[in-house]
Amino acid sequence: MNISQNLATNILYHMKDIINQDLNYINVDGIIIASTDPKRVGTFHAASLECVKKRKNIIIENDSQYEGSRNGINMPIYFDDSIIGVIGITGNKNEVEKFGEIIKLMTEVLIKEAWIKDQDIRKKEIIKAFIERVTLEYEHDLFPMADFSFPYVVIVGKYNINDVFLTDDIYNILKDHFSHNKHHFFTISRNEIIILYNYYKNEKISSSIELLKNDILKKTKLNFKFGIGTNSSDYKDLKLSYRNAKEILKISDVFSTSESVFEYEKMDLELLFMNLKNSNIETFKKKCLKNFSLKEIKEFSVILSVYEKFNGSITKTSEELFM
């Protein structure tokens, strides 16, 4: 593993604030890649090669003992049991040796933290690209994620556009909320949350999302709405589930409601009113009117028309129809 010059420089200046001594970070080839003494960056440091070879601290008694080296202490830096570089503290042996182990340990911890952060960023970008492929209108080849197995449902979250959206804060809340299940995937794309929710039979998905919504509101003061799309048993179904989740959110803006979580498959009249297409009408009829004959449907149609005419007055409707 090679660390960047920027990271090494930041670590050294952080350490110098603590011990007030010049420090160097040298790669395994013996080149100083970062230093609190800028003139030494890019120069050769022979003592570091000895440090790497013998896998132990090297004390330099005077400036002429090793080529390009000054008096002080040099220590190997490990990452997963492998030496990735050397950190050196310049100064009198008696003054700098007491700082050696703590500086070595702190350097290794900071490098590990930076690596973890970098891996987390890489993972976020991979998942984001994957989710955008399977839910948006991209035609790229699919590269299945590990731990990805159907069934899934796509959930979309959106917020008041006037609110300040802090992506990192929302991402951390999502990460905490879904940490119990490695099969859930989520990202933030185009100012909306997209969740691929892996569910089990009869699971109350809306309850989990309601908890998430409340957690976001509590920690960020952002009032999100979530739309739960249709169930998906294949990759091709995920695009439809995403569109349905977006559609139910659009409907929620039209109908005044205090609710914040909406399920596409539980919406009936709302879908009919918003989408006067034959496919929606047929779906509604099959779901809600399956036990009625055509004659009964026509009779109820007349009743409802009169009921609407008199603004929902049962008395006037019954008088009009002599019922």
C-alpha positions, 0 to 999 in steps of 0.5 A, a space after each residue: 500500500 502506498 499513501 499519498 503525499 498529501 496524506 503523509 504531509 497532513 499526518 506529519 504536521 499534525 504530529 509536529 504540533 504535538 512534539 515540536 520536532 521536524 518529521 519525515 515520511 519516507 517510502 520503502 524505496 528510501 525517498 522522502 515523500 513528505 517532510 515538515 522541512 520542505 527542502 528534504 522532500 524528494 531526497 534520498 534517505 539511506 537510513 530508512 532502507 536499513 530500517 525496512 530491511 531489518 524491520 526495526 527502529 534505527 537510531 542515527 547518532 550524527 548527520 554523516 552516519 547515513 547518506 541523506 539522513 540526519 540525527 534522530 530516530 526512524 521507525 517502520 510503519 506497518 499496515 496489515 503486517 507489511 511495512 509501507 514506509 518509514 517515519 523519522 523524527 529529526 533531533 537529538 537522540 535523547 529528546 526524540 526517542 521518548 516520542 518514538 513509539 507514540 508517533 509510530 502508533 499514531 501514524 499507523 492509526 491515522 493511515 488506517 483511518 484514511 484507508 477505511 474512509 477511502 474504502 467507504 467512499 469507493 463502496 458508496 460510489 460502486 453502490 450508487 452506480 449499481 443502483 442508478 443502472 438498475 433503477 434509472 433509464 441507463 442501458 449499461 450491462 449489469 454487474 450484480 452486487 455481492 449479497 444481492 438476491 431477490 425479492 426487492 422493492 425500490 423506495 424513494 425518499 424526497 424532501 422539501 426543496 427549500 430545505 438544506 440537504 446535507 448528504 453526508 448526514 443523511 447517508 450516515 443515518 441510512 447506514 446506521 438504520 440499515 446496518 442490521 441487513 447487508 442485503 439492503 442497498 441505498 444511495 443519494 442520487 439527484 437529490 433523492 434517497 433511493 433504497 433497494 429494500 430486501 424484504 421477507 414475506 409479510 414484512 411491514 416495510 412501511 413500519 421500517 421506513 416510518 422509523 427511518 423517516 422519524 430518525 431523519 426528522 429528529 437528527 436533521 429537522 428534514 421532513 422526508 416523504 417516502 414512496 414504496 414501489 411495487 415488488 420486484 423479483 427480477 432486475 427488469 422489475 426494479 425500473 418499474 418499482 422505481 417509477 411507481 415509487 416516484 409516482 406515488 410520491 407525486 400523488 401524495 403532493 396532490 392529496 393533502 395528507 399528514 402521512 409521510 410513507 406511501 405504498 403504491 400497492 395500497 393506493 386505489 382511488 388515488 391511482 385511478 384519479 391521477 392516471 386515467 388510463 385503461 391499464 389503471 382502470 382495469 387494475 382497479 376494477 379487478 381489485 375492487 369490483 371483482 365480486 360484482 356483475 356488470 349489471 351491479 356495476 352499472 347500478 352503483 355507477 348511477 348511485 355514485 353519480 347522484 351522490 356526487 351531484 348532491 355533494 355527498 348528501 345521503 338524504 338527497 341521493 335517496 330522494 332522487 333515486 326513490 331509495 
